[in-house]
Amino acid sequence: MISAGFALVLNLECLGLIGAGVFIGIVFGALPGLTATMGVALCLPLTFPLAPIQGISLLLGLYIGGISGGLISAILLKIPGTPSSIATTFDGGPMADKGEAGKALSIGLFYSFLGTLFSIAALVFIAPWLARFTLRFGPYQYFAIGVFSLTMVGSLVSGSVVKGLVGCVLGLCLAQVGAAPVSGALRYTFGFHELDNGFELLPVLVGLFAVSEILKAAEDGIPETGGVAGKHKISPTGVTLPEFLNQGWNFTRSALIGIGIGILPGIGGGTANLIAYAVARNQSKYPEKFGSGVIDGLIASETSNNASIGGALIPLMTLGIPGDTVTAILLGGLMLHGISTGPMLFKTNGPLVYGIFAATIVATIVMYAMEYLGMRLFIRVLSIKRQYLLPVIMILCCVGTYGANNRVFDVFAALLLGVIGFLLLKSGFSLSPFILGFILEPVIETNLIRGMMFSKGSVIPFLANPISAVFLAMSLLSVVLSFRNELRKKRFSTTI
């Protein structure tokens, strides 16, 4: 059946649309302030006059190109182009600072390619089974998964675990501003109606990681000379054969994390890359090197965020439930063409389903080729003088945050959060726990309320359900291990 799908896609019209979609997606993913979601939403009206497979091919190209494109600014500028590239900045940026921008981009691109293909294989071969399994998940399970994800904070900080927890709590508090889930009661708005809808992820992301980085660069001083582009070795993979074999388990584990989190509605690659990075650091023989430019963290981030693409498509195709914001727009695109997703889709529109599978494979190959061929051009960003580059980035941040919801308030929110992020960095806090708390708070709070409503105020079902009980037990173990490692570090430092 997959051959019938390729027969639908391998024509000039679909290939041209996939190529255009991938290119636009890379641009939206690479530019700070713009996201894959924004690119797909803006191009959705263009699919109206197209045939269903052509319109979906364009949107899938945008999706895949946008998620992968985020690694470019994450590595070269230490600013995540998309929420899925937050963890890429942790080791990709330091690698660029050490003159290894070419290697970092090569590794990031190669494992983005492999992660996407891995998730597409899962989509094609095990989608129905995985969808049926996750259909068992309710508020108890989602709450437990959210709590477990928060306990990864201890692995995302290289300094004090206490500071990591404080940063996480700040993120949780910021996410509570606005209307409460379920009840809709307003919280912490202080009479400002602009806060009724709370803070959007894009302004928070841009403020914490882009504006704060610009302020930090301003404090450090802008050199009169150009950047540090130099000559960088570009390779198709970025790793040697021994490194590739050594990273096999890291890749597989990160891909499985990306697929698993991608399947869960409302979580997506923004969480997957942080969790995969935290797990990679936990399992590493040299966790102290993470954040200084090791390839393990870069591979974990880029594998998992791209693997979440296929994961998010699994519930969309099999159950009609979008896995993230981009697949929600894809669902709208399918509905505009009169196509209903769900279990019957495979029976009523079998050729289209396999056409979508084929389009994702072709778009992944086009993404790899397009980024690889343009990699030397991307690296030239490092040669641009920072006094020219930083103002342009600031303008893009403002335009991107305003364009998301057409609200000037979002621009001011990004600038304010940029100052807060800068002060947190100056005080020795890590921003990754902050953003992780902000992303996961709605998932935890909403499912806690729903679970308590179902159980009529009892917490027993949270502990009695086997799946939620396992995740809560893992959460407790993760916290205990984090503090044990912290105590070991203190004892070791006192004995030196």
N, C-alpha and C positions, 0 to 999 in steps of 0.2 A: 504493500500500500504506500510505502514511503516513496516509491518510484513515481506513483501517480501525483504525489505532492510536488516532487521536483519538476514534473512535466508542467504543472501549473505555474511554477515560479521561474523556470529557466527560459525566459523570453526577454526581449529588449525592454519592454515596458516595466515589468517587475524588477528586473536587475537595475534599471535606471533609477527607479523609485527607491529601491533598497540603498543604492549608492548615495543618492541625495539625502536620504534619511540618516544614514550613518554619518555623513559629513556634517550635517546640521546638528546632529546629536553630539558629536565630538566637540563642536564649537560651544554648544550650550553647556556641556559638561565641564569644559576646560575653563570657561570664563567665570570668575568669582561673581556670585550673585545670581547667576542663571543656573537652572537645573534641568535634568531630563524631563521632569514632570512639566515644567513650563514649556519646553520645546514640543512635547507631544500634544499638550493642550492647544498651543498656538497653531499647530499644523493639522489638528483634527478637522477643521472646516474644509481643508484642501482635499479630504478623502470623499466628500459628498458625491462628486460626479464620477468617481472611480468605481471599478468593479470591486467586490468585497476583498478578493485576494490581493488586489493592487493596493487598496487603501490600508489593509492590515500590514502588508509588506513595508509600506512607508513608515507606519507607526512603530513596527518592530525594529526597523533600522534606527529610528530615532532613540528608542529605548536602549538598545544595546550600545550604540555609539555614545549616548549620554552618560550611562553608568561608567563605561570604560574611560571616557574623556576626562573624568574628574581626577584621574591620577596625574595628569599633566601639570596642573597648577598645584596639586598637593605635593608633588616632588620638587618642582622648580621654584615655587614661591612659598611653600609651606602653608598654603591656603587651600582647604578642600574645595574642589569645584562642585561637588555634590555631597549630601550627607553620607553617602556610601563610601566616601574617600577620607573620612576623618582620620581613621587609624593609619592610612597611608602616609600622612604627614609625619607620624612619629619616628619612622626610620627612613622613609624616602627623602624627607627634607635634610636630615643630617648626612645622608649619602651624597646629596648634591653639594652640600657645604664642603665635603671632603674631596670634591672634584670627580665624583662618581655619578654624575647626573645621567650620563649615557647608560651606564650599567643599571641604575635604578629604573629608568624608563623602559629599558629592554626587559628586565625581570617583571616589572609591573604589567607590561603589555602581554608578555608571553603567558603569565599565569592568569591574567584576565581572560585570555583566549581559551586556555585549558579549563578554567573554572566555568565559563559559559558552556563549552562543549559538554563538560561533565553533567551540568544541570539539564542540558537538552536531552542527553541520554536518559537521565532519570525521568524527564517529562515524557519521552516517547515510550519507554519500556515499563515503568512502574508507577505512572501517574494515577491510574484508577485505584490501585491498592493503597498508595500513600494518602490519596484523598479520602478514602473510606476510613482509614485509621484516624486522621485528624478530624473527621466528622464527629468523633467521640468527644472531642475537646469542648468543654464548657467553661463557665466562669471560674470554677475551682482550678482547672488545669491552667488557664491563662494567667490567673493570679499567681499561681506557684511558679510558672515560667518567668513572669515578670520579676518576682522576688529573687529567683535564682540569678537572673541576669544582673540585678543590682549588686549582688554579692561579688560580681567580677571586679568591683571597684578596687579591691585590694590588689588585683593584678595589673591595673591600669596606671598605678602610681609607682614611681621609682623612689620616692622619698617616704614621708610619713603617711601611714595608713589613716591616721586620724584626720589629717588634712584632706585626704581623698574622700573620707566619709563626710566631712564638712562641705566639700564641694558638691558632693552628690545631694546632700540635703538642700543646699541652695538651689540646685537644679529642680528638685522636687517642689520646692516652694514657688519657684517662678512659674512652673507648669500649672499650679493651682490658681493662678490669677485668672479671673473671668468667671464665666458661667460654669457651675458644677455639673458633672455628668448626671444624667437621670433626672435630678430635681430641677436643674437650671438656675439655682440660687446664685446670686452674684457674690464673689469673694475677692477681697483685697483690691477693689476698684477705686475706693475712696472718692466716689462721686464722679470719676472720669469715665464717660461713656465709651471713650476709645479703648478702654480696658475690658469692656464687656465681653469681647470675644477672646480675650487673653492674648498671649504672645504666639505668633506663628513660628514654625521651625526655621524658616528661611532667614528672617531678621536675626534670630538668636544665633544661628550658625554663622552668618556673615559677620555679626558683631563680635562674637567670641574669637573666631579664627582669622578673619580678614582685617577688620578694623584694629583689633588689638595687635596684630602683627605689624600693621602700618605704624601704629603708635610706638611699638617697640623699636622699629627701624628708625623712627624719628629721634628717639632717645639715644640710640647708639650712634647716630650721626650718619649722614649720607656721604659716602666717599666721592671725590671729584672724578675719579676714573670710572670706567665702565664696570660691568659685572665680571663674572669669573667663568665665562663660557668655555674658553679654551678649546682644545681638541679632545673629544670624547669618543671612545670606542663604542660603536653601535654593533650589536649582534642580534640574530633572530631570537635567541632565548635569554641571553644575559647571564647564564649559568653554565658551568662546566658539567661534564657527565657525572663526576663524583658528587658535585653539589646537587645536581638534579636527583640522583638516587638518594642522597642523604635527606632531601626535602620531601621525599615521597609521602611519608606519613603526615607531615605537616600539610601538604597539599590536599590529601584525601580527607583528613579530618576537617580542614577549613571548608572544603567543598561540601561536605555533609552538613556542617553547621549552617552554611549559606542556604542550602536547599531546605533544611528543616525550618529555619527561621523564615525563609521566603514563603513557605507554605502557610504559615500562621498569619491570618488576616490582620492588617494594621501595624505590623512590626517592620518587616522589610530590611533592605540592605543597610540602612542607617544604623541599625542595631547589630546586624550580622557581622559587619567588619570589626566592630568593637569587641564583640564576644569572641570571635575567632582569634583576634589579636591577644586578648586576655588569656585564652586557653593555650595558645602557642607559647606565651611567656611562662605560664604555669608549668607546662610540660617540658620546657627547655632546660638543658644542662647549664646554660649560662644566662639566666634571667636578668642579671645585672647589666648585661650589654644591650638589652632592648631599649630603644630610644636613642642609641648612639650611632645607628646606621647599620644594623644587621639585616641580612636578607630574609631571615625567618619571619619577622614582623611584617615586612612588605609583602611577602608571599601570602601570608595568612589573610591580610586585609584584602588584597586584590583578588584572591581566589574566592573568598567568601562573598564579597559584594556582587561579583558577577555570577556566582552560582545561585544567588538569590533570585536572579532573573527567571531561570527555569523553574525554581521553586514557587515563585509568585504566579507563574502561568499554570501550574498544576491545579490549584483550586478553581482558577478562572475557567479552564477548559472542562474540567470534570464535574464541578459543582455549581458553576456560575457565580462564584464568590471571588472578588478580586483580592490578591494577596498584598498589594500596596497601592499607592496613589496612582502610579502609572498604569497598572493593570485595571484600575477603576475606569480610567479614561479609555483604555482599550475595550473594556466591556461596553462603554457608551458607543464607541465606534462600531462594534459588532451589532449592537441594537439598532443603530441608525441604518444599517444595511438589512435589517429584518432578520438577524441571526440571533437565536436564543441559545445561550451557553447552558451547560448542564449535562447530566448523564446521557440525554437523548441526542446530544450534538454529534456523538461518534456514529450514531445510526442514521440520523437525518442528513448530516453534512460531512460524511466521511472524507471525501476528497479535499474539502476545505480544511479540515482538521490537519491532514497530512501536508497540505499546502502551507499551513502555518508552521508546522514542524520544519519543513524544508526552508521556509523563509528565515527562520531563526538561525539555521545552520549557515545559510548563504550570508546573512548579515554578519554573523560572527567572523567568517572568513574575510569578508570585505572590511570589517572593522580592523582586524589585525593587519591586513595589507595596507590600508590607508594610514594608520598610525605609524606603522613601521617606515613607510616611505617618507612620511612627513616628520620623522623624529629629529633629524638634524635641524629642521626649521624650528621645531619646538625648543630645542636646546639653545638656540640663538636668543631666546628670551633672557637668558642669563647675561648676555652681553649688553643689554639695554641699560643705560644709566638709571639708577634708582630714582633720581629726582624727576625723571620723566615717567618711569614705570608706575611708581606708587600713586601719583595723582590719578592716573588712568584707572588703576585698580579701584581707587576710592570712588570714582565716578561710576564705574560698573557696579560696585556694591550698592550705591544709592539707587541707580536705575533698576537693578535687579530686584531689590527689596520693594521698591515702589510698584513695579510691574506685577508682582505676585498678586496683590489685592487692590492695586490702585489707591493706596492709603499713604499719605505723607507720614502718618504716625509710625508706620513700619520703619521708615528711614530714620526717624529720631530714635526709635527703639534700638535699631542696630547700632547707631552711634553711641547711645548710652551704654549698651551692653559691651561695646568695644572698650569703653573706658573701664567698666567693671572687670572685663577679662584681662585688661592690661594690669590693673591693680592686683588682681589675683595672681597673675604670673610674677609680679614684683614681690609678692608676699610668699612665694614658694608653693603656691597651689597649682595643681594640674587641672586643665580645662576638660579633659576627657571624662572624669566622673561627673562634672557639672552637666555636660551635654547628655550623658547616658541617663542621669536622673530625670532630665527634662523630657527625653524621648519616652521613657518607660512609665512615667507617672500616670498618664491617662490610661494606659493598659492596666496597671495595677489597681488604680482607684475605681475605674469603671467595673472591672470584674469582681473586685471586693464587694462593691455595693450590690451588684447583681447576685453574687453568690449568697450574701447575707439575706437578700430578699427571698431567694429560693429556699433557703434553709430556715427562714423565719427567725433570724438573729442568732443562729447557732454556728459555732466555728467547727463543730465536729465533722461535717462533710468535707471540709478542706483537708482534714487529716485522715479521714476514712477512705477517700478516693485513692486508689492505688497510684495513679499517675501523678496527682498533685502531691501525695505523700512522699513519693520518691524525689520530686523536685524540691520540696521543702526541706527534706533531709539533706539533700545535696547543698542547699543554701546554707544550712547550719554548719555543715562540714567545711564549706568554703570560707565562712567567716572565722571559724576556729583556726583553720590553717593559715589564714592571712595574719591573724594576730600572733600566732605562734612564730611565723616567719619574722614578724616585726620584733618580737622579743629576742629572737636569735640574732638579728642584726644589731640590736642594742648591746647584747652581751659580747658579741664579737668586737664591736667598736670599743667597748670598755677594756677589753683585754689587750688591745694593741698599744 
